[in-house]
């Protein structure tokens, strides 16, 4: 019996690309810069996995994603030749874009419907601080915050799933991992969790080529969160 659903957040629950691009558009306009905000968002996101891999590999101790995002921002601004346009305080303000990402249209209602059936929580690489502010911004109805800060590990490190399960004092099969990313679900399944795939074909913009469809026989495949809630109620 599934007693809790835990969710990937960036891309699955919220639209990081449009949220970051909107913040960048405002920041660049204030500086008179003509940098493409969507290209900037893509470049910033491209630094995400390499930065976390330094932690996963043991080359660096655990560092909250807020700090990794800030370091990644500095690299992208420097590469674009616009780092000098921002003070440190202004760069930190832009870094807060990750706390103000819009939920996909079905996310809030769908998660609320699932919450009526079971515990719901993020299992994200975002910190507790980031996930809390993001939940308040978007009205995400979590019961608690799980993921990287609890596990001190970044997905798909097995510890990210294992310690999230332990935090709820449940057995792995009692948890359902919900994600728009097949690799996230594959890692969760290896740890014994249930799996639910909810595709987000616009996550990476109009040219998205990955995660458009399930690549394995996940326990649930739903077109959106509201449909997933209905499946879980059956």
N, C-alpha and C positions, 0 to 999 in steps of 0.2 A: 504493500500500500504506500502510495506517495504521500508524504506528510509535509514536505516543504519543496518549494521551487526556488532555485537560485539562478540569477540572471547575469549574463554578460551585459555590459551597459553601453560602452562606446560602440556605436554602430547597430547594436541590437535593440536597445531601449531608446537611445537618443541619436540625433543626427549630428555627429561631430563636425562633419565637413561644412554644412551650412552655418552651424553655430560659430565655428572658428572663423569662417570667411566673413560673417557679419561683423564680428568684433574687429577683425583686421581691416575691413573696409572703413570702419569709423576711425580707427587709429591712423590709417594711412591718409585718409582725407584730412585729418587734423594736422598732419605734417606736410601736406601738399605732395604726397607720393602717389605715383601712378602704378604701383605694384599690383598685379592681379591677385585679388584676395583668395580666390579658389586655388590658384597655383601655389600660393603661399601656404594655405591650409594643407594641401597635399604634401608639400615639402616638409612641413613641420611634422605631420603624421608619419612620414617616411623615416623619421629619426626615432620613432617610438620603439619598435622592436629591437634595433641595435642597442639602444640605451638600456633596455631591460635585460638584454642578453649579457651585459657586463655583470649584472647581479646574478642571473641564473648560472653563469659559468663559474662563479666564485671569484672572479677577478676584482669584484667590489662587494662590500657589505651591502645589506639592504638599505636602500634610499627611497623615500616616498616618491611617488610619481610626480607630485607637485614640483619637486626639485629637479627631477629628470626632465620634465617638460620645460622648465626654465632654462636649463643648460642647453636643451635642444633648440629652444627659441634663439638663444644667443648664436648658436652655430648657423641657423638659417638666416638670421638677420645679417650676419657677417658675410655669408656666402652671396647674399643679394646686394651687398654693399650699402646697406642702410642701417647698420648697427649704431652708427654715430647719431642718428636721428632721434634715438630714444635714450632717455635717462634710465637708470636702474629702476627707479620707481615706476616709470612709464612701462618698462618692459614687464615688471611684475603685474601691473594692471592688465596688460595684454595677456599675460599668462593665465589670468583669472577667466579668460574666455572658456576654459574647460569646465568651469563651474556654472556656466550659463548656456548650456546646450539644449536646444528644443527637443522634447520627446517626439517620437514619431506619432502621427495622429491617433493610432490605436493603443499606444503604450499605457497611458494612465488608466483608461477604462478597462483595458484587458488585464492589467496587473491587479487592479482593484477587484475584478471578478474572480481572478485566481486566488486572491487574498481571502475571499469569503470561503474558500475551500481548504486553504492550507497556509502555512507560513510562507512569506515571500521576502527575499533579501537579494541584494546585489552580490555577485561573486565577481568582482571587477578588479582590474589592476590599479584602479584609482584608490587613493588613500581614504581613510575615514572622513577626514576634513573635506576632501573634494566631493565624495559621494553624498555627504550630508548637505552641503551647499547646493549641489546639483539637484538633490531631491526637493529641497525647499524651493528652488527656482522653478522646477518643472512640475511640482505637485506629485512626485512619485511616492506612492503609499507603502514604503517599506516597513516591515516589522523590526528589522535590525540591519546593521551593515556588516557584511562579511567580505572576504577577498584578501587582497594583498597585505593590507596593514595587519589583519588578524593572523594571516599565515606567515607573514614576513617572507613572502615568496611571490613571484610573478608567474601567472599562467603562461604556458602549459606545464610549468613545474608541478609534479604530482602533489607537493605539499600545499599548493594553493587550494586544491580540491579537498585533500585529506583533512586539513586543519579547519576548513569551513564546515565539513561534515561533523567533525569532533566538537566544534563550537556549539552546534545545535543538539549535541548528544543524541544523534540519530545514527542509524546504520546507512552506509552508502546507497543501497537500493531504495531507501526511503526519501532520497533527494532526487529532484529532477533538475538537470542543468539545461537552461534555455539559452540558446545562442543563435546568431545569424552566421556563425563561422564554423565550418566543418572541423577544422583542426582543434578548436576548443572542445567540441563535443567528443571527438576521438579521444582526447586526453581525459575527459571526464568519464567516458565509458571504461577506459582502462582502469580507473579507480573504482569501478563498480556502480557509478551513478546512472540513473536514468537519463535519457537524452531527448531534447525537443528542438527541432530546427524551425526557425522562423526567418525566412529569407528577407533581406533588405537590399533589393537590387539597385537602389539609388545611393547606397552608402558611399561609394567612391565616385559618384557622379555618373554622367551619361556613358562613359566608356568602361564601366565596370565589367570585368570578365570572370571574376572568381566568386564563389559562394552564391551563385545564382540558383543553385538547386542542391538537394542533398547528395552527398557522395557515398552514403552508407545507409543501412536500414535503421535509421534512428527510430526510437520508440514512438515519437510523435513528429509529424511534419504538418505545420499549419501555415496558412497564408498570412496570418497576423495574430496578435495577442488575444484578441476577442475570440477568434476561432479556436485558439488553443484552450482558452478557458472553457469553452463549450465541450471540447474533446475531453478535458480532464473531469468534467462533471458527469460524463456518461458512465 
